Amino acid sequence: MLIGVNYHYIRPWYDEPYPGIHGITPEVFEHQLKLLGRVGHFVGAAEIGEALAGVRPLPDRAFVVTLDDGLREQYEHAWPILRRLGVPAIFFVNTAAIAERRVLGVHKIHLVRAWQPPEKLLERLGQSGRSGNGGQMGALSDVSLIESIRRRAAAHYNYDDPETACLKYLLNFVLEPAVRDRLITECFEEMNPGAESEISQRLYMSGEELRILSDMGCLGSHGDDHLPLGLLTPVEVQREIERSVERIEAWTGRRPEALSYPYGSAEACAPPVSGIATDLGIRFAFTVERAGNPDLRAPLHLARCDCNDLPGGKAACWEADRLFEEIPRREWYLDEHVA
Ligand SMILES: [Zn+2]
């Protein structure tokens, strides 16, 4: 059984006024690694690659540590801990942010939400709908649609209050990317006039840091621009993955073989995404299905848990001693549309 553990923000302080940036501290990270290390063995991309190639199987109780989004704080705060404990990991990075010194839409949303109350943003989305600016939001006067969005939002963002979950779901899954990006970019620019490039360089890893991670076999792709691939056209999916792996190869001399689907939900990795990824040289990929992987069949749909769901996390679903027995087995890859 292979259990993926996924991390995003890892920083010593979370002192923004509103709940936009969720993560853990380096102390919690280290504590969780030590706790998991008592019940299983950590493996990295190399071991997974060898297991897929039939060279040697994974340990019976294996963990793979993954860190999404290419955030510099992961290099500064998580990488030294991983090195000290001898724990392998895979850092999944978005290349457009680094190549173009942009702040990705997903992180603009986090930053805007961290500095503005959620009611204010929801209100702004509503105003935009009424003014016909992105008429999609006009449909949100339909009560059954709102209820359906709230239900899906609560299931996907189970750690957030209902208002925040609804806002995040609308922004990430309901609004057309162009409409969402325009709204968020306006808010971000109002808050940080002319500062995007500087914020980007503080937020994301540098080319040199990527080279170091790549040399250690610890780098994977999280797409170019952090878009929900399953909602794009095949041509756009191809461009997103291809640009990402080619940029990583140009910077580091190595083509990544591992992918983490941006957002990772079932709809974000729906067909034909995995087939396109395979054609571009990706050998295995992670979703965010909250489950374990009893085997490596369908390696383009490996399940992975948020760190908070696992022992040592703030909403642990299972005890460490019973984790490998009790964690559900992944099922998304059985879906006839996915397999
Ligand atoms: Zn991500």
py3Dmol code that shows the C-alpha trace and the ligand (Angstrom):
import py3Dmol

protein = """\
ATOM      1  CA  MET A   1       0.000   0.000   0.000  1.00  0.00           C
ATOM      2  CA  LEU A   2       1.278   3.440  -0.993  1.00  0.00           C
ATOM      3  CA  ILE A   3      -0.158   6.482   0.788  1.00  0.00           C
ATOM      4  CA  GLY A   4       0.512   9.949  -0.643  1.00  0.00           C
ATOM      5  CA  VAL A   5       0.796  12.892   1.760  1.00  0.00           C
ATOM      6  CA  ASN A   6       0.317  16.301   0.202  1.00  0.00           C
ATOM      7  CA  TYR A   7       1.496  19.700   1.467  1.00  0.00           C
ATOM      8  CA  HIS A   8       1.096  23.279   0.264  1.00  0.00           C
ATOM      9  CA  TYR A   9       2.070  26.245   2.421  1.00  0.00           C
ATOM     10  CA  ILE A  10       4.725  25.556   5.061  1.00  0.00           C
ATOM     11  CA  ARG A  11       5.686  28.694   6.954  1.00  0.00           C
ATOM     12  CA  PRO A  12       6.397  29.664  10.559  1.00  0.00           C
ATOM     13  CA  TRP A  13       3.588  32.228  10.796  1.00  0.00           C
ATOM     14  CA  TYR A  14       0.080  32.716   9.420  1.00  0.00           C
ATOM     15  CA  ASP A  15      -0.707  36.252  10.467  1.00  0.00           C
ATOM     16  CA  GLU A  16      -2.943  37.520   7.649  1.00  0.00           C
ATOM     17  CA  PRO A  17      -6.258  39.037   8.807  1.00  0.00           C
ATOM     18  CA  TYR A  18      -8.586  36.609   6.900  1.00  0.00           C
ATOM     19  CA  PRO A  19      -8.437  32.845   6.209  1.00  0.00           C
ATOM     20  CA  GLY A  20      -6.958  32.864   2.682  1.00  0.00           C
ATOM     21  CA  ILE A  21      -3.712  31.026   3.267  1.00  0.00           C
ATOM     22  CA  HIS A  22      -3.932  27.594   4.871  1.00  0.00           C
ATOM     23  CA  GLY A  23      -0.929  25.545   5.714  1.00  0.00           C
ATOM     24  CA  ILE A  24       1.174  24.152   8.497  1.00  0.00           C
ATOM     25  CA  THR A  25       4.287  25.203  10.371  1.00  0.00           C
ATOM     26  CA  PRO A  26       7.689  23.539   9.945  1.00  0.00           C
ATOM     27  CA  GLU A  27       7.275  22.066  13.450  1.00  0.00           C
ATOM     28  CA  VAL A  28       4.001  20.355  12.531  1.00  0.00           C
ATOM     29  CA  PHE A  29       5.581  19.131   9.290  1.00  0.00           C
ATOM     30  CA  GLU A  30       8.494  17.547  11.129  1.00  0.00           C
ATOM     31  CA  HIS A  31       6.247  16.058  13.796  1.00  0.00           C
ATOM     32  CA  GLN A  32       4.019  14.455  11.159  1.00  0.00           C
ATOM     33  CA  LEU A  33       6.961  12.989   9.234  1.00  0.00           C
ATOM     34  CA  LYS A  34       8.301  11.430  12.428  1.00  0.00           C
ATOM     35  CA  LEU A  35       4.879  10.040  13.331  1.00  0.00           C
ATOM     36  CA  LEU A  36       4.334   8.525   9.869  1.00  0.00           C
ATOM     37  CA  GLY A  37       7.908   7.233   9.794  1.00  0.00           C
ATOM     38  CA  ARG A  38       7.074   5.033  12.780  1.00  0.00           C
ATOM     39  CA  VAL A  39       4.402   3.111  10.837  1.00  0.00           C
ATOM     40  CA  GLY A  40       5.740   3.095   7.259  1.00  0.00           C
ATOM     41  CA  HIS A  41       8.674   3.726   4.914  1.00  0.00           C
ATOM     42  CA  PHE A  42       9.072   6.867   2.823  1.00  0.00           C
ATOM     43  CA  VAL A  43       9.674   6.423  -0.890  1.00  0.00           C
ATOM     44  CA  GLY A  44      10.399   8.968  -3.613  1.00  0.00           C
ATOM     45  CA  ALA A  45      10.015   9.255  -7.377  1.00  0.00           C
ATOM     46  CA  ALA A  46      12.954   6.896  -7.982  1.00  0.00           C
ATOM     47  CA  GLU A  47      11.417   4.054  -5.957  1.00  0.00           C
ATOM     48  CA  ILE A  48       8.023   4.518  -7.597  1.00  0.00           C
ATOM     49  CA  GLY A  49       9.706   4.517 -11.014  1.00  0.00           C
ATOM     50  CA  GLU A  50      11.577   1.317 -10.179  1.00  0.00           C
ATOM     51  CA  ALA A  51       8.417  -0.347  -8.924  1.00  0.00           C
ATOM     52  CA  LEU A  52       6.586   0.619 -12.119  1.00  0.00           C
ATOM     53  CA  ALA A  53       9.465  -0.775 -14.183  1.00  0.00           C
ATOM     54  CA  GLY A  54       9.323  -4.049 -12.240  1.00  0.00           C
ATOM     55  CA  VAL A  55      12.844  -3.576 -10.796  1.00  0.00           C
ATOM     56  CA  ARG A  56      11.721  -3.870  -7.166  1.00  0.00           C
ATOM     57  CA  PRO A  57       8.370  -3.539  -5.460  1.00  0.00           C
ATOM     58  CA  LEU A  58       7.576  -0.784  -2.976  1.00  0.00           C
ATOM     59  CA  PRO A  59       7.647  -1.603   0.734  1.00  0.00           C
ATOM     60  CA  ASP A  60       4.302  -3.014   1.987  1.00  0.00           C
ATOM     61  CA  ARG A  61       3.661   0.160   3.959  1.00  0.00           C
ATOM     62  CA  ALA A  62       4.939   3.114   1.974  1.00  0.00           C
ATOM     63  CA  PHE A  63       4.428   6.870   2.090  1.00  0.00           C
ATOM     64  CA  VAL A  64       5.284   9.382  -0.607  1.00  0.00           C
ATOM     65  CA  VAL A  65       5.595  13.022   0.472  1.00  0.00           C
ATOM     66  CA  THR A  66       4.496  15.561  -2.135  1.00  0.00           C
ATOM     67  CA  LEU A  67       4.516  19.363  -2.064  1.00  0.00           C
ATOM     68  CA  ASP A  68       2.455  21.259  -4.635  1.00  0.00           C
ATOM     69  CA  ASP A  69       2.721  24.687  -6.260  1.00  0.00           C
ATOM     70  CA  GLY A  70       6.505  25.362  -6.287  1.00  0.00           C
ATOM     71  CA  LEU A  71       6.352  27.681  -3.281  1.00  0.00           C
ATOM     72  CA  ARG A  72       9.716  29.007  -2.121  1.00  0.00           C
ATOM     73  CA  GLU A  73       8.761  28.488   1.529  1.00  0.00           C
ATOM     74  CA  GLN A  74       8.744  24.734   0.828  1.00  0.00           C
ATOM     75  CA  TYR A  75      12.385  24.978  -0.220  1.00  0.00           C
ATOM     76  CA  GLU A  76      13.244  27.206   2.732  1.00  0.00           C
ATOM     77  CA  HIS A  77      11.332  25.411   5.475  1.00  0.00           C
ATOM     78  CA  ALA A  78      10.462  21.862   4.339  1.00  0.00           C
ATOM     79  CA  TRP A  79      13.516  20.871   2.294  1.00  0.00           C
ATOM     80  CA  PRO A  80      16.018  21.231   5.203  1.00  0.00           C
ATOM     81  CA  ILE A  81      13.777  19.064   7.406  1.00  0.00           C
ATOM     82  CA  LEU A  82      13.387  16.423   4.685  1.00  0.00           C
ATOM     83  CA  ARG A  83      17.168  16.370   4.164  1.00  0.00           C
ATOM     84  CA  ARG A  84      17.892  16.114   7.890  1.00  0.00           C
ATOM     85  CA  LEU A  85      15.407  13.252   8.354  1.00  0.00           C
ATOM     86  CA  GLY A  86      16.461  11.533   5.113  1.00  0.00           C
ATOM     87  CA  VAL A  87      12.896  11.597   3.783  1.00  0.00           C
ATOM     88  CA  PRO A  88      12.498  11.706  -0.033  1.00  0.00           C
ATOM     89  CA  ALA A  89       9.810  13.939  -1.531  1.00  0.00           C
ATOM     90  CA  ILE A  90       8.443  15.223  -4.828  1.00  0.00           C
ATOM     91  CA  PHE A  91       7.998  18.972  -5.364  1.00  0.00           C
ATOM     92  CA  PHE A  92       5.371  19.662  -8.040  1.00  0.00           C
ATOM     93  CA  VAL A  93       5.930  23.089  -9.560  1.00  0.00           C
ATOM     94  CA  ASN A  94       4.015  25.406 -11.904  1.00  0.00           C
ATOM     95  CA  THR A  95       6.349  26.730 -14.543  1.00  0.00           C
ATOM     96  CA  ALA A  96       4.491  29.825 -15.830  1.00  0.00           C
ATOM     97  CA  ALA A  97       4.793  31.493 -12.434  1.00  0.00           C
ATOM     98  CA  ILE A  98       8.571  31.171 -12.477  1.00  0.00           C
ATOM     99  CA  ALA A  99       9.201  31.733 -16.196  1.00  0.00           C
ATOM    100  CA  GLU A 100       7.025  34.817 -16.469  1.00  0.00           C
ATOM    101  CA  ARG A 101       7.402  36.154 -12.925  1.00  0.00           C
ATOM    102  CA  ARG A 102       3.644  36.075 -12.496  1.00  0.00           C
ATOM    103  CA  VAL A 103       1.534  35.232  -9.490  1.00  0.00           C
ATOM    104  CA  LEU A 104      -0.729  32.345 -10.509  1.00  0.00           C
ATOM    105  CA  GLY A 105      -4.477  32.912 -10.381  1.00  0.00           C
ATOM    106  CA  VAL A 106      -4.824  30.302  -7.625  1.00  0.00           C
ATOM    107  CA  HIS A 107      -2.361  32.190  -5.413  1.00  0.00           C
ATOM    108  CA  LYS A 108      -3.806  35.597  -6.252  1.00  0.00           C
ATOM    109  CA  ILE A 109      -7.059  34.186  -4.913  1.00  0.00           C
ATOM    110  CA  HIS A 110      -5.323  33.074  -1.695  1.00  0.00           C
ATOM    111  CA  LEU A 111      -3.644  36.466  -1.257  1.00  0.00           C
ATOM    112  CA  VAL A 112      -6.780  38.471  -2.028  1.00  0.00           C
ATOM    113  CA  ARG A 113      -8.798  36.286   0.338  1.00  0.00           C
ATOM    114  CA  ALA A 114      -6.166  36.649   3.061  1.00  0.00           C
ATOM    115  CA  TRP A 115      -6.486  40.415   2.983  1.00  0.00           C
ATOM    116  CA  GLN A 116     -10.222  40.875   2.292  1.00  0.00           C
ATOM    117  CA  PRO A 117     -13.276  39.476   4.113  1.00  0.00           C
ATOM    118  CA  PRO A 118     -15.079  36.683   2.129  1.00  0.00           C
ATOM    119  CA  GLU A 119     -18.393  38.593   2.173  1.00  0.00           C
ATOM    120  CA  LYS A 120     -16.746  41.463   0.320  1.00  0.00           C
ATOM    121  CA  LEU A 121     -15.499  39.196  -2.464  1.00  0.00           C
ATOM    122  CA  LEU A 122     -18.816  37.348  -2.809  1.00  0.00           C
ATOM    123  CA  GLU A 123     -20.543  40.710  -3.000  1.00  0.00           C
ATOM    124  CA  ARG A 124     -18.126  41.811  -5.701  1.00  0.00           C
ATOM    125  CA  LEU A 125     -18.818  38.623  -7.690  1.00  0.00           C
ATOM    126  CA  GLY A 126     -22.559  39.320  -7.407  1.00  0.00           C
ATOM    127  CA  GLN A 127     -22.125  42.923  -8.598  1.00  0.00           C
ATOM    128  CA  SER A 128     -20.132  41.695 -11.541  1.00  0.00           C
ATOM    129  CA  GLY A 129     -22.963  39.289 -12.448  1.00  0.00           C
ATOM    130  CA  ARG A 130     -25.645  41.972 -12.215  1.00  0.00           C
ATOM    131  CA  SER A 131     -23.652  44.380 -14.353  1.00  0.00           C
ATOM    132  CA  GLY A 132     -23.375  41.693 -17.037  1.00  0.00           C
ATOM    133  CA  ASN A 133     -19.610  41.561 -16.582  1.00  0.00           C
ATOM    134  CA  GLY A 134     -19.233  37.779 -16.971  1.00  0.00           C
ATOM    135  CA  GLY A 135     -22.956  36.984 -17.156  1.00  0.00           C
ATOM    136  CA  GLN A 136     -22.332  33.552 -15.627  1.00  0.00           C
ATOM    137  CA  MET A 137     -22.813  35.012 -12.185  1.00  0.00           C
ATOM    138  CA  GLY A 138     -26.346  36.069 -13.151  1.00  0.00           C
ATOM    139  CA  ALA A 139     -27.287  32.370 -13.099  1.00  0.00           C
ATOM    140  CA  LEU A 140     -26.464  32.303  -9.399  1.00  0.00           C
ATOM    141  CA  SER A 141     -29.876  33.739  -8.651  1.00  0.00           C
ATOM    142  CA  ASP A 142     -31.125  30.187  -9.373  1.00  0.00           C
ATOM    143  CA  VAL A 143     -31.643  28.753  -5.867  1.00  0.00           C
ATOM    144  CA  SER A 144     -31.206  25.078  -6.790  1.00  0.00           C
ATOM    145  CA  LEU A 145     -27.938  25.876  -8.544  1.00  0.00           C
ATOM    146  CA  ILE A 146     -26.671  27.708  -5.477  1.00  0.00           C
ATOM    147  CA  GLU A 147     -27.641  24.766  -3.247  1.00  0.00           C
ATOM    148  CA  SER A 148     -25.886  22.339  -5.552  1.00  0.00           C
ATOM    149  CA  ILE A 149     -22.748  24.508  -5.599  1.00  0.00           C
ATOM    150  CA  ARG A 150     -22.811  24.835  -1.811  1.00  0.00           C
ATOM    151  CA  ARG A 151     -23.062  21.039  -1.408  1.00  0.00           C
ATOM    152  CA  ARG A 152     -20.190  20.365  -3.776  1.00  0.00           C
ATOM    153  CA  ALA A 153     -18.183  23.192  -2.240  1.00  0.00           C
ATOM    154  CA  ALA A 154     -18.627  21.810   1.282  1.00  0.00           C
ATOM    155  CA  ALA A 155     -17.544  18.334   0.147  1.00  0.00           C
ATOM    156  CA  HIS A 156     -14.460  19.590  -1.693  1.00  0.00           C
ATOM    157  CA  TYR A 157     -13.322  22.189   0.855  1.00  0.00           C
ATOM    158  CA  ASN A 158     -14.232  20.357   4.034  1.00  0.00           C
ATOM    159  CA  TYR A 159     -11.934  22.457   6.243  1.00  0.00           C
ATOM    160  CA  ASP A 160     -13.499  25.802   5.362  1.00  0.00           C
ATOM    161  CA  ASP A 161     -16.550  27.603   6.688  1.00  0.00           C
ATOM    162  CA  PRO A 162     -19.496  27.445   4.213  1.00  0.00           C
ATOM    163  CA  GLU A 163     -19.030  30.985   2.911  1.00  0.00           C
ATOM    164  CA  THR A 164     -15.324  30.521   2.257  1.00  0.00           C
ATOM    165  CA  ALA A 165     -15.893  27.062   0.706  1.00  0.00           C
ATOM    166  CA  CYS A 166     -18.551  28.477  -1.615  1.00  0.00           C
ATOM    167  CA  LEU A 167     -16.308  31.352  -2.642  1.00  0.00           C
ATOM    168  CA  LYS A 168     -13.376  29.017  -3.345  1.00  0.00           C
ATOM    169  CA  TYR A 169     -15.538  26.599  -5.328  1.00  0.00           C
ATOM    170  CA  LEU A 170     -17.060  29.393  -7.417  1.00  0.00           C
ATOM    171  CA  LEU A 171     -13.638  30.807  -8.162  1.00  0.00           C
ATOM    172  CA  ASN A 172     -11.908  27.494  -8.892  1.00  0.00           C
ATOM    173  CA  PHE A 173     -14.620  25.429 -10.587  1.00  0.00           C
ATOM    174  CA  VAL A 174     -17.683  27.438 -11.607  1.00  0.00           C
ATOM    175  CA  LEU A 175     -16.522  30.698 -13.130  1.00  0.00           C
ATOM    176  CA  GLU A 176     -14.953  30.623 -16.553  1.00  0.00           C
ATOM    177  CA  PRO A 177     -11.220  31.088 -16.030  1.00  0.00           C
ATOM    178  CA  ALA A 178     -11.173  34.308 -18.079  1.00  0.00           C
ATOM    179  CA  VAL A 179     -13.961  35.867 -15.986  1.00  0.00           C
ATOM    180  CA  ARG A 180     -12.457  34.738 -12.708  1.00  0.00           C
ATOM    181  CA  ASP A 181      -8.974  35.891 -13.639  1.00  0.00           C
ATOM    182  CA  ARG A 182     -10.213  39.339 -14.616  1.00  0.00           C
ATOM    183  CA  LEU A 183     -11.993  39.802 -11.295  1.00  0.00           C
ATOM    184  CA  ILE A 184      -9.157  38.493  -9.177  1.00  0.00           C
ATOM    185  CA  THR A 185      -6.513  40.362 -11.127  1.00  0.00           C
ATOM    186  CA  GLU A 186      -8.443  43.596 -10.564  1.00  0.00           C
ATOM    187  CA  CYS A 187      -8.591  42.958  -6.816  1.00  0.00           C
ATOM    188  CA  PHE A 188      -4.955  41.834  -6.632  1.00  0.00           C
ATOM    189  CA  GLU A 189      -3.738  44.857  -8.613  1.00  0.00           C
ATOM    190  CA  GLU A 190      -5.748  47.257  -6.449  1.00  0.00           C
ATOM    191  CA  MET A 191      -4.119  45.759  -3.365  1.00  0.00           C
ATOM    192  CA  ASN A 192      -0.581  45.468  -4.789  1.00  0.00           C
ATOM    193  CA  PRO A 193      -0.161  48.045  -7.568  1.00  0.00           C
ATOM    194  CA  GLY A 194       2.805  47.230  -9.820  1.00  0.00           C
ATOM    195  CA  ALA A 195       4.204  44.606  -7.439  1.00  0.00           C
ATOM    196  CA  GLU A 196       3.327  41.296  -9.146  1.00  0.00           C
ATOM    197  CA  SER A 197       6.839  40.468 -10.370  1.00  0.00           C
ATOM    198  CA  GLU A 198       8.387  41.159  -6.979  1.00  0.00           C
ATOM    199  CA  ILE A 199       5.703  39.137  -5.152  1.00  0.00           C
ATOM    200  CA  SER A 200       6.185  36.276  -7.626  1.00  0.00           C
ATOM    201  CA  GLN A 201       9.911  36.132  -6.942  1.00  0.00           C
ATOM    202  CA  ARG A 202       9.303  36.001  -3.208  1.00  0.00           C
ATOM    203  CA  LEU A 203       6.525  33.420  -3.505  1.00  0.00           C
ATOM    204  CA  TYR A 204       8.038  30.836  -5.892  1.00  0.00           C
ATOM    205  CA  MET A 205      11.273  28.880  -6.089  1.00  0.00           C
ATOM    206  CA  SER A 206      14.113  30.156  -8.253  1.00  0.00           C
ATOM    207  CA  GLY A 207      15.656  28.336 -11.218  1.00  0.00           C
ATOM    208  CA  GLU A 208      18.656  27.442  -9.050  1.00  0.00           C
ATOM    209  CA  GLU A 209      16.431  25.896  -6.371  1.00  0.00           C
ATOM    210  CA  LEU A 210      14.623  23.880  -9.039  1.00  0.00           C
ATOM    211  CA  ARG A 211      17.968  22.594 -10.341  1.00  0.00           C
ATOM    212  CA  ILE A 212      18.964  21.426  -6.871  1.00  0.00           C
ATOM    213  CA  LEU A 213      15.656  19.595  -6.384  1.00  0.00           C
ATOM    214  CA  SER A 214      15.854  18.103  -9.866  1.00  0.00           C
ATOM    215  CA  ASP A 215      19.418  16.861  -9.301  1.00  0.00           C
ATOM    216  CA  MET A 216      18.106  15.003  -6.259  1.00  0.00           C
ATOM    217  CA  GLY A 217      15.288  13.442  -8.327  1.00  0.00           C
ATOM    218  CA  CYS A 218      12.691  15.432  -6.391  1.00  0.00           C
ATOM    219  CA  LEU A 219      11.002  17.547  -9.078  1.00  0.00           C
ATOM    220  CA  GLY A 220       7.682  16.991 -10.835  1.00  0.00           C
ATOM    221  CA  SER A 221       5.215  19.013 -12.907  1.00  0.00           C
ATOM    222  CA  HIS A 222       2.064  20.647 -11.585  1.00  0.00           C
ATOM    223  CA  GLY A 223       1.206  22.029 -15.028  1.00  0.00           C
ATOM    224  CA  ASP A 224       2.254  25.364 -16.457  1.00  0.00           C
ATOM    225  CA  ASP A 225      -0.409  27.780 -15.239  1.00  0.00           C
ATOM    226  CA  HIS A 226      -2.273  25.745 -12.573  1.00  0.00           C
ATOM    227  CA  LEU A 227      -5.457  25.222 -14.576  1.00  0.00           C
ATOM    228  CA  PRO A 228      -8.058  22.444 -13.994  1.00  0.00           C
ATOM    229  CA  LEU A 229      -6.878  20.303 -16.922  1.00  0.00           C
ATOM    230  CA  GLY A 230     -10.021  18.180 -17.194  1.00  0.00           C
ATOM    231  CA  LEU A 231     -12.058  21.282 -17.986  1.00  0.00           C
ATOM    232  CA  LEU A 232      -9.831  22.371 -20.884  1.00  0.00           C
ATOM    233  CA  THR A 233      -9.851  21.319 -24.535  1.00  0.00           C
ATOM    234  CA  PRO A 234      -7.372  18.569 -25.513  1.00  0.00           C
ATOM    235  CA  VAL A 235      -5.236  21.160 -27.317  1.00  0.00           C
ATOM    236  CA  GLU A 236      -5.082  23.292 -24.170  1.00  0.00           C
ATOM    237  CA  VAL A 237      -4.261  20.268 -21.983  1.00  0.00           C
ATOM    238  CA  GLN A 238      -1.455  19.333 -24.338  1.00  0.00           C
ATOM    239  CA  ARG A 239      -0.081  22.880 -24.225  1.00  0.00           C
ATOM    240  CA  GLU A 240      -0.286  23.102 -20.414  1.00  0.00           C
ATOM    241  CA  ILE A 241       1.597  19.860 -19.768  1.00  0.00           C
ATOM    242  CA  GLU A 242       4.029  20.175 -22.669  1.00  0.00           C
ATOM    243  CA  ARG A 243       5.061  23.716 -21.805  1.00  0.00           C
ATOM    244  CA  SER A 244       5.561  22.698 -18.207  1.00  0.00           C
ATOM    245  CA  VAL A 245       7.754  19.651 -18.850  1.00  0.00           C
ATOM    246  CA  GLU A 246       9.748  21.481 -21.530  1.00  0.00           C
ATOM    247  CA  ARG A 247      10.412  24.449 -19.264  1.00  0.00           C
ATOM    248  CA  ILE A 248      11.531  22.156 -16.444  1.00  0.00           C
ATOM    249  CA  GLU A 249      13.780  20.283 -18.853  1.00  0.00           C
ATOM    250  CA  ALA A 250      15.287  23.540 -20.158  1.00  0.00           C
ATOM    251  CA  TRP A 251      16.036  24.775 -16.623  1.00  0.00           C
ATOM    252  CA  THR A 252      17.286  21.548 -15.091  1.00  0.00           C
ATOM    253  CA  GLY A 253      18.370  19.260 -17.930  1.00  0.00           C
ATOM    254  CA  ARG A 254      15.861  16.636 -16.811  1.00  0.00           C
ATOM    255  CA  ARG A 255      12.376  15.940 -18.091  1.00  0.00           C
ATOM    256  CA  PRO A 256       9.955  15.294 -15.216  1.00  0.00           C
ATOM    257  CA  GLU A 257       8.181  11.938 -15.163  1.00  0.00           C
ATOM    258  CA  ALA A 258       5.758  12.732 -12.331  1.00  0.00           C
ATOM    259  CA  LEU A 259       2.707  14.980 -12.444  1.00  0.00           C
ATOM    260  CA  SER A 260       0.300  16.298  -9.850  1.00  0.00           C
ATOM    261  CA  TYR A 261      -2.988  17.448 -11.388  1.00  0.00           C
ATOM    262  CA  PRO A 262      -3.758  21.068 -10.455  1.00  0.00           C
ATOM    263  CA  TYR A 263      -6.727  20.981  -7.993  1.00  0.00           C
ATOM    264  CA  GLY A 264      -6.661  17.169  -8.285  1.00  0.00           C
ATOM    265  CA  SER A 265     -10.426  16.580  -8.108  1.00  0.00           C
ATOM    266  CA  ALA A 266     -12.027  13.897 -10.309  1.00  0.00           C
ATOM    267  CA  GLU A 267     -13.219  16.549 -12.768  1.00  0.00           C
ATOM    268  CA  ALA A 268      -9.774  18.171 -12.865  1.00  0.00           C
ATOM    269  CA  CYS A 269      -8.170  14.969 -14.168  1.00  0.00           C
ATOM    270  CA  ALA A 270     -11.022  13.699 -16.350  1.00  0.00           C
ATOM    271  CA  PRO A 271     -10.270  12.273 -19.815  1.00  0.00           C
ATOM    272  CA  PRO A 272      -8.402  12.795 -22.004  1.00  0.00           C
ATOM    273  CA  VAL A 273      -5.912  14.333 -19.560  1.00  0.00           C
ATOM    274  CA  SER A 274      -4.077  11.188 -18.445  1.00  0.00           C
ATOM    275  CA  GLY A 275      -3.625   9.922 -21.998  1.00  0.00           C
ATOM    276  CA  ILE A 276      -2.129  13.235 -23.088  1.00  0.00           C
ATOM    277  CA  ALA A 277       0.160  13.242 -20.044  1.00  0.00           C
ATOM    278  CA  THR A 278       1.345   9.711 -20.848  1.00  0.00           C
ATOM    279  CA  ASP A 279       2.138  10.720 -24.432  1.00  0.00           C
ATOM    280  CA  LEU A 280       4.284  13.555 -23.058  1.00  0.00           C
ATOM    281  CA  GLY A 281       6.398  11.178 -20.970  1.00  0.00           C
ATOM    282  CA  ILE A 282       4.588  11.322 -17.623  1.00  0.00           C
ATOM    283  CA  ARG A 283       4.817   7.897 -15.933  1.00  0.00           C
ATOM    284  CA  PHE A 284       2.739   8.502 -12.809  1.00  0.00           C
ATOM    285  CA  ALA A 285       0.430  11.200 -11.510  1.00  0.00           C
ATOM    286  CA  PHE A 286      -1.463  12.120  -8.362  1.00  0.00           C
ATOM    287  CA  THR A 287      -5.048  13.157  -7.773  1.00  0.00           C
ATOM    288  CA  VAL A 288      -6.454  14.305  -4.428  1.00  0.00           C
ATOM    289  CA  GLU A 289      -8.679  11.267  -3.921  1.00  0.00           C
ATOM    290  CA  ARG A 290      -8.565  10.745  -0.148  1.00  0.00           C
ATOM    291  CA  ALA A 291      -7.460   7.114  -0.191  1.00  0.00           C
ATOM    292  CA  GLY A 292      -4.534   4.726  -0.324  1.00  0.00           C
ATOM    293  CA  ASN A 293      -3.073   2.875  -3.318  1.00  0.00           C
ATOM    294  CA  PRO A 294      -2.995  -0.900  -2.760  1.00  0.00           C
ATOM    295  CA  ASP A 295      -1.034  -1.247  -6.035  1.00  0.00           C
ATOM    296  CA  LEU A 296       0.393   0.856  -8.867  1.00  0.00           C
ATOM    297  CA  ARG A 297      -2.068  -0.151 -11.574  1.00  0.00           C
ATOM    298  CA  ALA A 298      -3.347   2.877 -13.513  1.00  0.00           C
ATOM    299  CA  PRO A 299      -0.348   4.916 -12.269  1.00  0.00           C
ATOM    300  CA  LEU A 300      -1.765   8.102 -13.804  1.00  0.00           C
ATOM    301  CA  HIS A 301      -4.451   8.053 -11.092  1.00  0.00           C
ATOM    302  CA  LEU A 302      -2.653   7.574  -7.799  1.00  0.00           C
ATOM    303  CA  ALA A 303      -4.677   8.736  -4.806  1.00  0.00           C
ATOM    304  CA  ARG A 304      -3.198  11.169  -2.311  1.00  0.00           C
ATOM    305  CA  CYS A 305      -4.351  12.606   1.011  1.00  0.00           C
ATOM    306  CA  ASP A 306      -4.072  16.125   2.292  1.00  0.00           C
ATOM    307  CA  CYS A 307      -1.619  16.199   5.206  1.00  0.00           C
ATOM    308  CA  ASN A 308      -4.450  17.290   7.514  1.00  0.00           C
ATOM    309  CA  ASP A 309      -6.318  14.023   6.907  1.00  0.00           C
ATOM    310  CA  LEU A 310      -3.457  11.860   8.121  1.00  0.00           C
ATOM    311  CA  PRO A 311      -2.087  11.223  11.632  1.00  0.00           C
ATOM    312  CA  GLY A 312      -0.404  14.391  12.897  1.00  0.00           C
ATOM    313  CA  GLY A 313      -2.760  16.560  10.798  1.00  0.00           C
ATOM    314  CA  LYS A 314      -5.411  18.842  12.255  1.00  0.00           C
ATOM    315  CA  ALA A 315      -8.355  16.639  11.163  1.00  0.00           C
ATOM    316  CA  ALA A 316      -6.800  13.188  11.150  1.00  0.00           C
ATOM    317  CA  CYS A 317      -9.228  10.555   9.841  1.00  0.00           C
ATOM    318  CA  TRP A 318      -7.293   7.535  11.102  1.00  0.00           C
ATOM    319  CA  GLU A 319      -4.990   6.530  13.973  1.00  0.00           C
ATOM    320  CA  ALA A 320      -1.363   5.990  12.980  1.00  0.00           C
ATOM    321  CA  ASP A 321      -1.325   2.369  14.181  1.00  0.00           C
ATOM    322  CA  ARG A 322      -4.387   1.403  12.110  1.00  0.00           C
ATOM    323  CA  LEU A 323      -3.795   3.698   9.134  1.00  0.00           C
ATOM    324  CA  PHE A 324      -2.799   1.107   6.553  1.00  0.00           C
ATOM    325  CA  GLU A 325      -5.686  -1.177   7.540  1.00  0.00           C
ATOM    326  CA  GLU A 326      -8.379   1.488   7.717  1.00  0.00           C
ATOM    327  CA  ILE A 327      -7.656   3.930   4.911  1.00  0.00           C
ATOM    328  CA  PRO A 328     -10.093   3.382   2.008  1.00  0.00           C
ATOM    329  CA  ARG A 329      -8.738   1.950  -1.245  1.00  0.00           C
ATOM    330  CA  ARG A 330      -8.705   4.318  -4.205  1.00  0.00           C
ATOM    331  CA  GLU A 331     -11.649   4.017  -6.618  1.00  0.00           C
ATOM    332  CA  TRP A 332     -11.466   6.892  -9.081  1.00  0.00           C
ATOM    333  CA  TYR A 333      -9.299   4.903 -11.484  1.00  0.00           C
ATOM    334  CA  LEU A 334     -12.062   2.276 -11.694  1.00  0.00           C
ATOM    335  CA  ASP A 335     -14.381   4.835 -13.239  1.00  0.00           C
ATOM    336  CA  GLU A 336     -14.826   3.673 -16.816  1.00  0.00           C
ATOM    337  CA  HIS A 337     -14.219   7.218 -18.010  1.00  0.00           C
ATOM    338  CA  VAL A 338     -10.916   7.401 -16.178  1.00  0.00           C
ATOM    339  CA  ALA A 339      -9.394   3.918 -16.347  1.00  0.00           C
TER     340      ALA A 339
END
"""
ligand_1 = """\
1
ZN
Zn -1.828 23.321 -6.694
"""
view = py3Dmol.view(width=600, height=400)
view.addModel(protein, "pdb")
view.setStyle({"model": 0}, {"cartoon": {"style": "trace"}})
view.addModel(ligand_1, "xyz")
view.setStyle({"model": 1}, {"stick": {}})
view.zoomTo()
view.show()
